Amino acid sequence: MADHHHHHLQAFLDETSLYNRIVLGHLLPSAWWDPLPHVIQTWLRNCIAGTLLYFISGFLWCFYIYYWKYNVYVPKDAVPTRKAMLLQIYVAMKAMPWYCTLPTLSEYMIENGWTRCYSSISDVGLPLFLVQLALYLVLVEFGIYWMHRELHDIKPLYKYLHATHHIYNKQNTLSPFAGLAFHPLDGILQAVPHVIALFIVPTHFRSHIALLFFEAIWTANIHDCIHAKIWPVMGAGYHTIHHTTYRHNYGHYTIWMDWMLGTLRDPANDSYEKEM
């Protein structure tokens, strides 16, 4: 049994080492990163991957909505200034090295067998994998809703952490680059449910990593002020209201939690939209 457990953990280590080689090996001379301890390599890889993802998704998204589709999705007086976007990039970049401690810690705990992660879908079979993934996402949704709501409701948390993000409170100050413009601890707290879930529900390792990184793309998307009407997805229309009323739409991927707890405000029948 111990041998099986060791083999199981080795699979995680092999996978994280592979990711480190893919990212660091292609971008840095091996003399720079090869001698570093595994956990530092992992952190460095997460920083590089996170930064690349942030810039690539942000630039593509901004190019698409502010240049290519100029005045189609976002009225031209609501296009954020270059200064506003640069400030968001500055805040996000300052926080990035800190954000990356979270996936690094989660990978460390997984490699050491502290979580309920498994390395291959074939370990459990596809049907069970899908059920567990759904449970994982429900837990994350629940966790992020309450974390986000408490960051508003507990006054010192709001004042010292979450207010940094809420200086972007109008359409022309919100952009995809605002997606990661948080106080470092705020960004980490809002992603912590991803890690807590690993101790509660058996989770496929690669899916966990993918979802953590998908957060970066998702947050870029919900800060672009474009209301994609895909029920029950918590799109930018809902999230823009969150940035203007501060009391509604705390949810993450979906509107379920807000709907159940009475904090939902729908852009479709919202007077704020009409004033815009």
C-alpha positions in Angstrom: 0.0 0.0 0.0 2.8 2.4 0.9 4.5 1.6 -2.4 1.3 2.4 -4.3 1.0 5.7 -2.3 4.6 6.5 -3.2 4.0 5.8 -6.8 0.9 7.9 -6.7 2.9 10.9 -5.2 5.7 10.4 -7.7 3.1 10.9 -10.5 2.3 14.3 -9.1 6.0 15.2 -8.8 6.6 14.0 -12.4 3.8 16.1 -13.7 4.8 19.4 -11.9 8.4 18.8 -13.0 7.2 18.5 -16.6 5.3 21.8 -16.3 8.4 23.4 -14.9 10.5 22.1 -17.8 7.9 23.2 -20.4 7.6 26.8 -19.1 11.1 27.5 -17.7 13.0 25.4 -20.2 11.5 27.4 -23.1 12.0 30.8 -21.6 15.1 30.8 -19.4 18.6 29.4 -19.7 18.7 26.1 -17.7 21.6 27.4 -15.7 19.2 30.0 -14.2 16.5 27.7 -13.0 17.9 24.1 -12.9 19.8 24.5 -9.6 16.8 25.9 -7.8 14.8 23.8 -5.4 11.7 22.2 -6.9 9.3 24.4 -5.0 11.0 27.6 -6.1 11.0 26.3 -9.7 7.2 25.7 -9.4 6.7 29.2 -8.0 8.7 30.7 -10.8 6.8 28.7 -13.4 3.5 29.9 -11.9 4.6 33.5 -12.0 5.7 33.3 -15.6 2.6 31.4 -16.8 0.3 33.7 -14.8 1.9 36.8 -16.2 1.8 35.6 -19.7 -1.8 34.5 -19.4 -2.7 37.9 -17.9 -1.1 39.9 -20.7 -2.1 37.6 -23.6 -5.8 37.3 -22.5 -5.9 41.0 -21.5 -4.4 42.3 -24.7 -6.4 40.1 -27.0 -9.6 40.9 -25.2 -8.9 44.7 -25.2 -7.8 44.6 -28.8 -11.0 42.9 -29.7 -13.5 45.0 -27.8 -11.8 48.5 -27.9 -10.2 48.4 -31.4 -11.6 45.8 -33.7 -15.1 46.1 -32.4 -14.8 49.7 -31.5 -18.1 51.2 -30.4 -19.9 47.9 -30.9 -19.8 46.3 -27.5 -18.7 49.2 -25.4 -19.8 52.8 -26.3 -16.7 54.9 -27.1 -17.2 57.2 -24.1 -17.0 54.1 -21.9 -13.7 52.8 -23.2 -11.2 53.0 -20.3 -8.3 55.3 -20.7 -4.8 54.0 -21.3 -3.8 55.4 -17.9 -6.6 53.5 -16.1 -5.5 50.2 -17.8 -1.8 50.9 -17.0 -2.7 51.4 -13.4 -4.6 48.1 -13.3 -1.6 46.3 -14.9 0.7 47.9 -12.3 -1.5 46.7 -9.4 -1.8 43.2 -10.9 1.9 42.8 -11.6 2.8 44.0 -8.1 0.5 41.3 -6.7 1.4 38.5 -9.2 4.4 37.1 -7.2 2.2 36.8 -4.2 -0.8 35.3 -6.0 1.6 32.6 -7.3 2.3 31.4 -3.8 -1.1 29.9 -3.6 -0.9 27.4 -6.6 2.7 26.7 -5.4 1.5 25.8 -1.9 -1.4 23.8 -3.3 1.1 21.8 -5.6 3.4 21.3 -2.6 0.5 19.9 -0.5 -0.6 17.6 -3.3 2.9 16.3 -4.0 3.2 15.4 -0.3 -0.1 13.6 -0.3 -1.9 15.9 2.1 -4.9 16.4 -0.2 -7.5 14.1 -1.8 -6.1 14.7 -5.3 -5.5 12.0 -7.8 -3.2 12.2 -10.8 -5.2 10.4 -13.6 -8.8 10.3 -14.6 -8.4 6.5 -15.1 -7.8 6.2 -11.3 -11.6 6.8 -10.8 -13.2 6.5 -14.2 -14.9 9.2 -16.2 -18.4 9.2 -14.6 -17.0 9.6 -11.1 -14.5 12.2 -12.3 -17.4 14.3 -13.7 -19.4 14.0 -10.5 -16.4 15.0 -8.4 -15.6 17.9 -10.7 -19.1 19.1 -10.3 -18.9 18.9 -6.5 -15.5 20.7 -6.6 -17.1 23.5 -8.6 -20.1 23.8 -6.3 -17.7 24.0 -3.3 -15.6 26.7 -5.1 -18.7 28.7 -6.0 -20.0 28.5 -2.4 -16.6 29.4 -1.0 -15.9 32.3 -3.3 -19.3 33.8 -2.8 -18.9 33.9 0.9 -15.3 35.0 0.8 -16.2 37.8 -1.6 -19.2 38.8 0.5 -17.2 38.9 3.7 -14.6 41.1 2.0 -17.4 43.6 1.6 -19.2 43.0 4.9 -16.3 42.9 7.3 -15.3 46.6 7.3 -11.5 46.3 8.0 -11.2 43.6 5.3 -12.9 45.9 2.8 -11.0 49.0 3.9 -7.5 47.4 3.8 -7.9 44.7 1.1 -10.9 44.8 -1.2 -11.2 48.6 -1.6 -8.1 48.4 -3.8 -10.1 46.6 -6.4 -13.2 48.8 -6.1 -11.5 52.0 -7.2 -12.6 50.6 -10.6 -16.3 51.4 -10.3 -17.5 52.9 -13.6 -17.6 51.5 -17.1 -14.7 53.7 -18.3 -12.4 52.5 -15.5 -13.2 48.8 -15.7 -11.3 46.8 -18.3 -10.1 43.2 -18.6 -6.9 44.2 -16.9 -8.9 45.0 -13.8 -9.5 41.3 -13.5 -6.4 40.7 -11.4 -6.0 44.2 -9.9 -6.3 43.3 -6.3 -4.5 43.7 -3.1 -2.3 40.5 -3.1 -4.0 39.1 0.0 -7.4 39.8 -1.4 -6.6 37.9 -4.6 -5.3 35.0 -2.6 -8.3 34.9 -0.2 -10.7 34.7 -3.2 -8.8 31.8 -4.7 -8.4 29.9 -1.4 -11.7 27.9 -1.9 -10.0 26.2 -4.8 -7.4 24.8 -2.3 -9.8 24.1 0.5 -11.9 22.0 -1.9 -8.9 19.6 -2.4 -9.2 18.4 1.2 -13.0 17.8 0.9 -13.6 16.3 -2.5 -11.3 14.0 -4.5 -10.1 16.1 -7.4 -8.2 15.4 -10.6 -4.8 17.3 -10.3 -4.6 18.7 -13.8 -8.2 19.9 -13.6 -7.4 21.8 -10.4 -4.4 23.5 -12.0 -6.3 24.3 -15.1 -9.2 25.8 -13.1 -6.9 27.9 -11.0 -5.4 29.4 -14.2 -8.8 29.7 -15.8 -9.5 32.2 -13.0 -7.2 34.7 -14.7 -9.1 34.4 -18.0 -12.5 34.4 -16.3 -11.8 37.5 -14.2 -10.6 39.4 -17.4 -13.9 38.4 -19.0 -16.2 39.6 -16.2 -14.5 43.0 -16.0 -15.1 44.0 -19.6 -18.6 45.4 -19.1 -20.0 43.4 -21.9 -23.2 41.6 -20.8 -23.2 38.2 -22.4 -26.7 36.9 -21.6 -26.0 33.3 -20.9 -28.1 32.1 -18.1 -27.0 31.2 -15.3 -23.5 32.5 -15.9 -22.4 35.4 -13.8 -21.2 37.5 -16.7 -19.8 41.0 -16.9 -23.3 42.6 -16.9 -23.8 41.2 -13.4 -20.3 42.0 -12.2 -20.4 45.6 -13.5 -23.5 46.1 -11.2 -21.4 44.7 -8.4 -18.8 47.4 -9.1 -21.5 50.1 -9.0 -23.7 49.1 -6.1 -21.2 47.1 -4.0 -24.1 45.1 -2.5 -25.1 42.7 -5.3 -23.8 39.8 -7.4 -21.0 38.5 -5.3 -21.0 35.2 -7.2 -18.2 33.8 -9.2 -19.1 31.6 -12.2 -22.9 31.5 -11.7 -25.7 33.5 -10.2 -27.0 30.6 -8.1 -25.7 31.7 -4.7 -26.9 35.3 -5.2 -30.2 34.0 -6.3 -30.6 31.7 -3.3 -29.4 34.4 -0.8 -31.2 37.4 -2.2 -28.2 39.4 -3.4 -28.9 39.0 -7.1 -29.5 42.1 -9.2 -30.3 41.4 -12.9 -28.9 43.7 -15.5 -31.9 43.1 -17.7 -34.3 44.9 -15.4 -31.8 47.1 -13.7 -32.4 50.9 -13.8 -28.7 51.4 -13.8 -28.4 50.0 -17.3 -31.0 52.5 -18.5 -29.2 55.4 -17.0 -26.1 54.4 -18.9 
